[in-house]
Each structure stands twice: as structure tokens, then as C-alpha cells.
Amino acid sequence: MAKHLEQEDAMLRGYPDVARELKANNGRLLNEMEELTKRTIIAKSDPALHQEQVRY
């Protein structure tokens, strides 16, 4: 994912349950992804996406 991101911040759109899970436990999963990518990641819910789809 990191090599496809040109900007410092990234918005990750996913099915509402997926976005909620990413934000759970004080954003533990988002924090891990930010450490790996060296980017700030913002999770947004998008009910139009299938639960297995993610857009960034």
C-alpha cells in the first residue's frame, strides 16, 4: 500500500463494519498500518463498497 501512496496522508474507504473495526480499540489497527506505511491513515465508511473492498 505504501508504495502506491504519494501523499503523506491517506484516506482508506471501506464497508462500515470494516471502518468501525479499524477504529476499534483506540485505532490499534490504524496505528499499526500508519507505522508500517509511515503515513497518516484516515478510515472512512462507505456503504456502497462490498465488505471485502477497500479504496485508498
MOCORVEN-V676745 format. One line per field, one symbol per residue. ss: DSSP state (A for helix, B for strand, O for the rest). phi: phi as a letter, one per 20 degrees, with the letter a starting at -180 (. if undefined). Layout:
ss: ???
phi: ???
//
This chain:
ss: OAAAOOOOBBBBBBOAAAAAAAAAAAAAAAAAAAAAAOOBBBBBBOOOOOOOOBBO
phi: .gfedeefdcdddbggffffffefllmgffffffffemceddecebffeffeeccc
//
